[in-house]
C-alpha cells in the first residue's frame, strides 16, 4: 500500500499524525508546503492526502484542485484551524473526502484516514455500476413473477390492472407493457386521475369543442385521442369521480366517446392500462366505484410487491440509484458499505422504491464521504426501534446501533425486545411510538401543562389530516376509513382548527 501524505506547515501537527499513523502500521510521508507535494506528485502518488488549508506558499484548496486534476479518485482530507463556512464549502466543492477542523482528536483523525484508505482501495465505480441502467430490476421471486407476466403479455392488447402501494413502480410496469407490446411504435400517454380536479378531468380525458364551456376558446384533443394507436395509462383509477366512471366504461365497451360539448362520436383505438393503490373490491362494496367498470378493467391483474416484501433487492437498487443520482448531479458516484446496506434492508420503506430512490439522492448530496457508512444514513434509519430489530431472527445486545444508543438511551432501551410471562418475545415498538414517548418524556420533564391534551390533539389532527389527504378532502370517506362517524369528523375538524 502507498504511504499517507501529510502536508502542514506546523511541525507539531506533522509529528503527531506521523506517530499516530505509524502505530497503526501506516507508512507516512510528510511535507511542509504545497509546492513540495506538487513536485512529488510528478513521480509518485499517495494512498491518501491529508492537507492543511492555509499554509505559506500555497492554499490547501488550490492543492486539492491540482491533485484532483491529476488523480481524480485520490481521497483528500482537508484540515483547518479556521472552521468557517467558506472553508468547508470550498473543500467539499473541490472534491474533498472530508473536512477536519482543528484541534482534532487524534484517534478520530486516524479513524477518518482509515476510512479514506478503504475508499482508495475499493474498485472503481465504473466497474460496478452499469453505464445504462435497465428499465426494471428485481431478483425477488415476486418481481420475477411480474417480469414473467410482462413477457407473457408482450404480444397482447388486453386491458391490465396494476395494483400496489404508492412508490412501487406502477408506471414503470405500464411503460414496460407498452414498450414490449405490438403498440410500441405508438404513443404512451399517462394521466393521474387523482391529480386533476373533477371539473377538468372529463376534458383532459375526452377533449372539448370550442365554446363547450367558459374559457374553451379552441377545440382540444383529449388523452384518448392523443393515445390513438398506443397505450393510455390511467393512474390512481380508484379515485376517479363516479360520474366519469360511466363515460370511461362506455369507451372501454364500444370504443366510442364524445368530446365535451361535441355531438360527433369519435372512435378510440387505445389499449388501457389502469393502476391503483386502492382496494377496488372494497370501494365497489362502498358504492364509490362501479362494479361493471371494475370487471372491465380487471381482465389481467398485476400486483407489485412493496419493497419490504423484496428486501433482497434493496442492495442492488441502492447501488443503481446512487449511480443514477451521481450522473444526474454530475458528481462521482458514492459507494455504500455492507453494514449500511444491512441497515437499509431492515427498514420497511413505507414509500417503497420511490422513497429508496429519494434516499439515494439525499446520500449523494449529504453523505460526508465517498463511501457511505451506516452512521451516514439519515436519522429516521438510525433511530432505535427501526424495523431492523423486528425482522432480526434473534435479538442481541448489539441490535441497537451505537449512534442511536448514544443519542437516545431511553429510546434504545425501549426498543429492545422483552420477554412476556408466557416466554414469547414481544416485538419492538414502532418508530412513531418511540417518537411519541420521547416527546412525552421531554414535555413531562419540563413540567409543561396539559401534556395529555396537547399530544392527543396532535395525534387526532395527524390521523384526520392523513385520511383527508388520502381521500382528496372527502370527509365521509375519510370518516369511514378511520372508523368514526360523519358528525364526529366534522366536529373534530372544527375543534382542531384543521383546514376545510
Secondary structure by P-SEA (a helix, b strand, c coil): cbbbbbbcccaaaaaaaaaaaaaacbbbbbbccaaaaaaaaccccccbbbbbcccccccaaaaaaaaaaacccbbbbbbcccccaaaaaaaaaacccccccccccaaaaaaaaaaaaaaaacccccccccccccccccccaaaaaaaaaaaaacccccbbbbbbcccccaaaaaaaaaaacccccbbbbbbccccccccccccccccccccccccccbbbbccccccccbbbbbcccccccaaaaaaaaaaaaccccccccccbbbbbbbbbbbbcccaaaaaaaaccccaaaaaaaccbbbbbbcccccccaaaaaaaaaaaaaaaaacccbbbbcaaaaaaaaaccccccaaaaaaaaaaaacccccccccccccccccccccccccccccccccccccaaaaaacaaaaaaabbbbcccccccccccaaaaaaaaaaaaaaaacccaaaaaaaaaaaaaaaaaaaaaacccaaaaaaaacccaaaaaaaaaaacccc
